[in-house]
Amino acid sequence: MKTKVVQNHTGPPAPGQRVLDPVIHAVGLTKTFGHVAALQGIDLTVPKNSIVGFLGPNGAGKTTAIKLLLGLGRPTGGTATLFGLDSVRDSLAIRAHVGYLAQDPRFYTHLTARETLRFTARFFYRGPADAIRARIDETLELVGLEDKADRPIRGFSGGERQRLGIAQAQINHPDLLILDEPAAALDPVGRRDVLDVMEGLRASTTIFYSTHILDDVERVSDHVAILDHGALVASAPTATLLDGDSTTYELTMRGNEQAALRALRTHVWVNNISTVAQNGAIAMTVSVSDERAAESELLRSVLATDDVVVTSFGRRHLNLEDVFLQLVKGHGR
């Protein structure tokens, strides 16, 4: 029979017990320092087995929020629960089920990756040495460091150190990983490697990570929460945010611009039209209220006018930068 290590849990949820959904639930979470409001009554929900990007400019309050969730600070107002447990009253029980990676993780650089994980594992596990070694090997493979497991950390790249930090946070099989700017200081290769590790963990844990790198959030996150000046300006599935509030089409044409505009304005489902001259052509952006009607009639209406040639047509797909700038600008930045 295979021997297993046993975790030294403190309080619920016990091993094998169902983790409550949502994993994180904050209501009116507020933190002030003197007259400065670092967090302004945020309401936040993180579903189980999701990857949630906690997005915001530097100084928006992301690290403050993370510290409150981890029980490393007391909120001025509001509450936060993790697994249904209060972040202040039950902080020790919560930490047994959370892995945390600080923004700038520090290591004893004379140690190897394996030695570092062995040291960390002692805080969480009791059991046979061979079973603990197996867990360490499994974790090194998970983050792609198995071939460098016995090299001193001083020779690791930035991306390798971040992956080791995730391994250290993951060693106890946590139900929740909280990562503070896990890829902020990395080159493109290092960022890709860290994001690949996060995607690989999706099925087994919930990941809540702060960042200001929009491309990373769009690539791996299925939920996004956007913080600005301590206020939560958006919290929704990534696909919902990128769909926007209205459907917009982009069309590039040459020829009789006024005739094309008159044809489009005959449709009641056309909300707004903007045009820009572009290298001898006209680029039109058309906002509509009826996507089905637009798919059927918009291009046909323009092509039916005299002296018009359409060179491109398609639905406009927002990226997260578009959404982020609209929300932050709307919030008064």
MARZA-703738 format. One record per residue (C-alpha): residue number from 1; chain; y, x, z. Coordinates in nm, 4 decimals, always signed. Example, Ala and Ser with C-alpha at 12.3 -4.5 7.8 and 13.67 -1.06 7.14 Angstrom:
BEGIN
1, A, -0.4500, +1.2300, +0.7800
2, A, -0.1060, +1.3670, +0.7140
This chain:
BEGIN
1, A, +0.0000, +0.0000, +0.0000
2, A, +0.3463, +0.1300, -0.0907
3, A, +0.5546, +0.2339, +0.2105
4, A, +0.9103, +0.1042, +0.2183
5, A, +1.2165, +0.2204, +0.4020
6, A, +1.3794, -0.0313, +0.6315
7, A, +1.7544, -0.0757, +0.6482
8, A, +1.9340, -0.0659, +0.9799
9, A, +2.1168, -0.3972, +0.9316
10, A, +2.3643, -0.5315, +1.1835
11, A, +2.3730, -0.9088, +1.1760
12, A, +2.3282, -1.1510, +0.8849
13, A, +2.2540, -1.1698, +0.5960
14, A, +1.9087, -1.0263, +0.6719
15, A, +1.6980, -0.8523, +0.4051
16, A, +1.5659, -1.1093, +0.1613
17, A, +1.8074, -1.3740, +0.2854
18, A, +2.0112, -1.5565, +0.0231
19, A, +2.3580, -1.4087, -0.0195
20, A, +2.6165, -1.6827, -0.0074
21, A, +2.8099, -1.7705, -0.3194
22, A, +3.0997, -1.6952, -0.3325
23, A, +3.0565, -1.3440, -0.1992
24, A, +3.4299, -1.3106, -0.1235
25, A, +3.6548, -1.6011, -0.0351
26, A, +4.0147, -1.5380, +0.0737
27, A, +4.2599, -1.8138, +0.1631
28, A, +4.6295, -1.7447, +0.2154
29, A, +4.5608, -1.3762, +0.2823
30, A, +4.8895, -1.2161, +0.3869
31, A, +4.9925, -0.8719, +0.5058
32, A, +5.3420, -0.7624, +0.6007
33, A, +5.4689, -0.4254, +0.7133
34, A, +5.7965, -0.4882, +0.8900
35, A, +6.0073, -0.6789, +0.6397
36, A, +5.7895, -0.5806, +0.3420
37, A, +5.5307, -0.8332, +0.2207
38, A, +5.2450, -0.6262, +0.0780
39, A, +5.0313, -0.9383, +0.0216
40, A, +5.1805, -1.2836, -0.0219
41, A, +4.9226, -1.5452, +0.0722
42, A, +4.6610, -1.4763, -0.1941
43, A, +4.3682, -1.7112, -0.2610
44, A, +4.0742, -1.5250, -0.4130
45, A, +3.7139, -1.6149, -0.4934
46, A, +3.4498, -1.3665, -0.6139
47, A, +3.1249, -1.5247, -0.7400
48, A, +2.7855, -1.3703, -0.6727
49, A, +2.6553, -1.1160, -0.9310
50, A, +2.9889, -1.0980, -1.1101
51, A, +3.2001, -0.7976, -1.2036
52, A, +3.5562, -0.8778, -1.1015
53, A, +3.8438, -0.6602, -1.2150
54, A, +4.1263, -0.6604, -0.9599
55, A, +4.4154, -0.5742, -1.1848
56, A, +4.7750, -0.4870, -1.1134
57, A, +5.0476, -0.2230, -1.1512
58, A, +5.0550, +0.0673, -0.9078
59, A, +5.1956, -0.0573, -0.5786
60, A, +5.0981, -0.4196, -0.6422
61, A, +4.8965, -0.4389, -0.3193
62, A, +4.5419, -0.3878, -0.4472
63, A, +4.4413, -0.1201, -0.1934
64, A, +4.5933, -0.3222, +0.0921
65, A, +4.3835, -0.6231, -0.0083
66, A, +4.0678, -0.4106, -0.0249
67, A, +4.1295, -0.2703, +0.3244
68, A, +4.1663, -0.6209, +0.4633
69, A, +3.8416, -0.7316, +0.2968
70, A, +3.6605, -0.4333, +0.4479
71, A, +3.7951, -0.5079, +0.7955
72, A, +3.9987, -0.1856, +0.7957
73, A, +4.3131, -0.3803, +0.8753
74, A, +4.4093, -0.7157, +1.0210
75, A, +4.5846, -0.9723, +0.8040
76, A, +4.9215, -1.1034, +0.9144
77, A, +4.8105, -1.4469, +0.7995
78, A, +4.5256, -1.6249, +0.6256
79, A, +4.1553, -1.5453, +0.6289
80, A, +3.8931, -1.3639, +0.4237
81, A, +3.5174, -1.4152, +0.4402
82, A, +3.2436, -1.2022, +0.2860
83, A, +2.8959, -1.3602, +0.2696
84, A, +3.0448, -1.6386, +0.4823
85, A, +3.1375, -1.3904, +0.7583
86, A, +3.4910, -1.3362, +0.8842
87, A, +3.6389, -1.0026, +0.7702
88, A, +3.7908, -0.9325, +1.1142
89, A, +3.5466, -1.0836, +1.3610
90, A, +3.2291, -0.9864, +1.1719
91, A, +3.3400, -0.6599, +1.0110
92, A, +3.0440, -0.4548, +1.1375
93, A, +2.7911, -0.7056, +1.0050
94, A, +2.9739, -0.7158, +0.6720
95, A, +2.9827, -0.3367, +0.6286
96, A, +2.6037, -0.3173, +0.6490
97, A, +2.5945, -0.5083, +0.3190
98, A, +2.8913, -0.3499, +0.1372
99, A, +2.9143, -0.0244, -0.0553
100, A, +3.2643, +0.1225, -0.0844
101, A, +3.4103, +0.3887, -0.3127
102, A, +3.7582, +0.5104, -0.2202
103, A, +4.0118, +0.5912, -0.4909
104, A, +3.9774, +0.9658, -0.4352
105, A, +3.6280, +1.0297, -0.2921
106, A, +3.5808, +1.3582, -0.1083
107, A, +3.2564, +1.5523, -0.0760
108, A, +3.1258, +1.8652, +0.0881
109, A, +3.1283, +2.0600, -0.2361
110, A, +2.8761, +2.3217, -0.1197
111, A, +2.6140, +2.0461, -0.0940
112, A, +2.4129, +1.9195, -0.3876
113, A, +2.4120, +1.5571, -0.5024
114, A, +2.0673, +1.5091, -0.3509
115, A, +2.1756, +1.6556, -0.0170
116, A, +2.4834, +1.4328, -0.0143
117, A, +2.2762, +1.1186, -0.0670
118, A, +2.0208, +1.2320, +0.1921
119, A, +2.3022, +1.2660, +0.4454
120, A, +2.4405, +0.9208, +0.3597
121, A, +2.0977, +0.7561, +0.3667
122, A, +2.0527, +0.8502, +0.7335
123, A, +2.3185, +0.5955, +0.8263
124, A, +2.1285, +0.3107, +0.6636
125, A, +1.7565, +0.3755, +0.6640
126, A, +1.4712, +0.4420, +0.9006
127, A, +1.1236, +0.5055, +0.7736
128, A, +0.8971, +0.7663, +0.6113
129, A, +1.0696, +1.0657, +0.4537
130, A, +0.8877, +1.0198, +0.1220
131, A, +1.0122, +0.6611, +0.0919
132, A, +1.3708, +0.7710, +0.1565
133, A, +1.3312, +1.0486, -0.1020
134, A, +1.2130, +0.7892, -0.3515
135, A, +1.5247, +0.5786, -0.2878
136, A, +1.7471, +0.8852, -0.3382
137, A, +1.5694, +0.9692, -0.6655
138, A, +1.6076, +0.6100, -0.7811
139, A, +1.9792, +0.6140, -0.7060
140, A, +2.0362, +0.9473, -0.8827
141, A, +1.8647, +0.8102, -1.1915
142, A, +2.0688, +0.4909, -1.1710
143, A, +2.3956, +0.6856, -1.2064
144, A, +2.2601, +0.9380, -1.4566
145, A, +2.2665, +1.2439, -1.2277
146, A, +1.8944, +1.3129, -1.1998
147, A, +1.9259, +1.6299, -1.4104
148, A, +2.2064, +1.7624, -1.1859
149, A, +2.0661, +1.6467, -0.8541
150, A, +2.0211, +1.9975, -0.7139
151, A, +2.3444, +2.1562, -0.8335
152, A, +2.6380, +2.2097, -0.5935
153, A, +2.9025, +1.9407, -0.6277
154, A, +3.1749, +2.2027, -0.6731
155, A, +3.0633, +2.2359, -1.0356
156, A, +3.0759, +1.8624, -1.1105
157, A, +3.3262, +1.7090, -1.3527
158, A, +3.5540, +1.4270, -1.2421
159, A, +3.3285, +1.1668, -1.4004
160, A, +3.0196, +1.3129, -1.2352
161, A, +3.1895, +1.3021, -0.8955
162, A, +3.2835, +0.9387, -0.9475
163, A, +2.9264, +0.8549, -1.0435
164, A, +2.8067, +1.0360, -0.7320
165, A, +3.0564, +0.8295, -0.5324
166, A, +2.9062, +0.5108, -0.6767
167, A, +2.5577, +0.6434, -0.5917
168, A, +2.6704, +0.7068, -0.2355
169, A, +2.8130, +0.3545, -0.2133
170, A, +2.4955, +0.2100, -0.3685
171, A, +2.2390, +0.4011, -0.1590
172, A, +2.1866, +0.1099, +0.0839
173, A, +2.1249, -0.1508, -0.1886
174, A, +2.4481, -0.3359, -0.0987
175, A, +2.5041, -0.6981, -0.1900
176, A, +2.8655, -0.6095, -0.2762
177, A, +3.0239, -0.2959, -0.4214
178, A, +3.3977, -0.2506, -0.3691
179, A, +3.5431, +0.0254, -0.5862
180, A, +3.9063, +0.1362, -0.5617
181, A, +4.0306, +0.2670, -0.8995
182, A, +3.6872, +0.4100, -0.9948
183, A, +3.7978, +0.5460, -1.3345
184, A, +4.1721, +0.5991, -1.2939
185, A, +4.1799, +0.9812, -1.3158
186, A, +3.9004, +1.0295, -1.5690
187, A, +3.8979, +1.1299, -1.9337
188, A, +3.7566, +0.8815, -2.1888
189, A, +3.4006, +1.0177, -2.1589
190, A, +3.4089, +1.0026, -1.7802
191, A, +3.5476, +0.6492, -1.7878
192, A, +3.2772, +0.5375, -2.0289
193, A, +3.0046, +0.6821, -1.8067
194, A, +3.1395, +0.5101, -1.4942
195, A, +3.1700, +0.1759, -1.6752
196, A, +2.8131, +0.2120, -1.8051
197, A, +2.6916, +0.2579, -1.4467
198, A, +2.8833, -0.0516, -1.3358
199, A, +2.7313, -0.2579, -1.6157
200, A, +2.3859, -0.1359, -1.5168
201, A, +2.4402, -0.2658, -1.1625
202, A, +2.5470, -0.6142, -1.2720
203, A, +2.2064, -0.7771, -1.2221
204, A, +2.1502, -0.6461, -0.8696
205, A, +2.4885, -0.6642, -0.6974
206, A, +2.8398, -0.8074, -0.7087
207, A, +3.1133, -0.5607, -0.8057
208, A, +3.4779, -0.6000, -0.7082
209, A, +3.6925, -0.3137, -0.8333
210, A, +4.0634, -0.2438, -0.8523
211, A, +4.2215, -0.0819, -1.1549
212, A, +4.5339, -0.0682, -1.3693
213, A, +4.3388, +0.0239, -1.6860
214, A, +4.3374, -0.2914, -1.8971
215, A, +4.0772, -0.1786, -2.1505
216, A, +3.8224, -0.1145, -1.8754
217, A, +3.8644, -0.4625, -1.7338
218, A, +3.8284, -0.6266, -2.0738
219, A, +3.5135, -0.4282, -2.1460
220, A, +3.3037, -0.4919, -1.8335
221, A, +3.4594, -0.7695, -1.6222
222, A, +3.3522, -1.1313, -1.6422
223, A, +3.6271, -1.2335, -1.3973
224, A, +3.9828, -1.1042, -1.3621
225, A, +4.2292, -1.1312, -1.0736
226, A, +4.5848, -1.0116, -1.1439
227, A, +4.8120, -0.9054, -0.8577
228, A, +5.1835, -0.8376, -0.8915
229, A, +5.4275, -0.7597, -0.6085
230, A, +5.1645, -0.8756, -0.3602
231, A, +5.1181, -1.2174, -0.5246
232, A, +4.8101, -1.3294, -0.7148
233, A, +4.9442, -1.4459, -1.0520
234, A, +4.6051, -1.5227, -1.2114
235, A, +4.2384, -1.5468, -1.1169
236, A, +3.9927, -1.6727, -1.3770
237, A, +3.6964, -1.5825, -1.5974
238, A, +3.7997, -1.3164, -1.8485
239, A, +3.7153, -1.5393, -2.1455
240, A, +3.9388, -1.8168, -2.0083
241, A, +4.2367, -1.5831, -1.9742
242, A, +4.1882, -1.4454, -2.3239
243, A, +4.1695, -1.7935, -2.4759
244, A, +4.5284, -1.8519, -2.3685
245, A, +4.7046, -2.1839, -2.3261
246, A, +4.7167, -2.2633, -2.6972
247, A, +4.5396, -2.1769, -3.0197
248, A, +4.7310, -1.9461, -3.2519
249, A, +4.6701, -1.8411, -3.6116
250, A, +4.8118, -1.5456, -3.8015
251, A, +4.8804, -1.5617, -4.1746
252, A, +5.0261, -1.3020, -4.4106
253, A, +5.1744, -1.4229, -4.7409
254, A, +5.3990, -1.3354, -5.0304
255, A, +5.6157, -1.5730, -5.2257
256, A, +5.7997, -1.8934, -5.1391
257, A, +5.8331, -1.8734, -4.7599
258, A, +6.0430, -2.1912, -4.7245
259, A, +5.7916, -2.4001, -4.9191
260, A, +5.5109, -2.2749, -4.6986
261, A, +5.7120, -2.3583, -4.3838
262, A, +5.7864, -2.7103, -4.5096
263, A, +5.4167, -2.7690, -4.5778
264, A, +5.3141, -2.6545, -4.2316
265, A, +5.5786, -2.8617, -4.0531
266, A, +5.4376, -3.1838, -4.1977
267, A, +5.1427, -3.1531, -3.9566
268, A, +5.1882, -3.3032, -3.6105
269, A, +4.9432, -3.0509, -3.4622
270, A, +5.1674, -2.7551, -3.5511
271, A, +5.3588, -2.6676, -3.2340
272, A, +5.5519, -2.3587, -3.3301
273, A, +5.5935, -2.1181, -3.6240
274, A, +5.7443, -1.7707, -3.6142
275, A, +5.7876, -1.5362, -3.9090
276, A, +5.8463, -1.1629, -3.9466
277, A, +5.9162, -0.9638, -4.2643
278, A, +5.6462, -0.7000, -4.3010
279, A, +5.6358, -0.4462, -4.5887
280, A, +5.7480, -0.6912, -4.8539
281, A, +5.5323, -0.9732, -4.7150
282, A, +5.5828, -1.2440, -4.4532
283, A, +5.3690, -1.2474, -4.1362
284, A, +5.3488, -1.5964, -3.9863
285, A, +5.2276, -1.6855, -3.6378
286, A, +5.1377, -2.0538, -3.6073
287, A, +5.0652, -2.2181, -3.2715
288, A, +4.8624, -2.5407, -3.2933
289, A, +4.7420, -2.8167, -3.0614
290, A, +4.4364, -2.9210, -3.2644
291, A, +4.2064, -2.6309, -3.3440
292, A, +3.9690, -2.8360, -3.5593
293, A, +4.2485, -2.9730, -3.7776
294, A, +4.4008, -2.6278, -3.8137
295, A, +4.0707, -2.4746, -3.9224
296, A, +4.0414, -2.7396, -4.1919
297, A, +4.3986, -2.7862, -4.3116
298, A, +4.6302, -2.4968, -4.2190
299, A, +4.5341, -2.2474, -4.4888
300, A, +4.4812, -2.5229, -4.7448
301, A, +4.8379, -2.6529, -4.6908
302, A, +4.9942, -2.3130, -4.7548
303, A, +4.7823, -2.2396, -5.0622
304, A, +4.8741, -2.5791, -5.2118
305, A, +5.2421, -2.4827, -5.2335
306, A, +5.3872, -2.3247, -5.5455
307, A, +5.4459, -1.9500, -5.5703
308, A, +5.2533, -1.8493, -5.2560
309, A, +4.9834, -1.5833, -5.2262
310, A, +4.7993, -1.5507, -4.8928
311, A, +4.6681, -1.2002, -4.8245
312, A, +4.5219, -1.2543, -4.4768
313, A, +4.4437, -1.5419, -4.2434
314, A, +4.2672, -1.5778, -3.9113
315, A, +4.2812, -1.6930, -3.5535
316, A, +4.4758, -1.4666, -3.3219
317, A, +4.2671, -1.3231, -3.0404
318, A, +4.4624, -1.2142, -2.7348
319, A, +4.3729, -0.8951, -2.5562
320, A, +4.4117, -0.8438, -2.1852
321, A, +4.7321, -0.6446, -2.2341
322, A, +4.8944, -0.9489, -2.3986
323, A, +4.7883, -1.1731, -2.1118
324, A, +4.8844, -0.9226, -1.8427
325, A, +5.2337, -0.8631, -1.9824
326, A, +5.2954, -1.2381, -2.0216
327, A, +5.1917, -1.3080, -1.6617
328, A, +5.3786, -1.0158, -1.5074
329, A, +5.6906, -1.0890, -1.7130
330, A, +5.6665, -1.4543, -1.6088
331, A, +5.6451, -1.3466, -1.2466
332, A, +5.9791, -1.1728, -1.2743
333, A, +5.8908, -0.8066, -1.3264
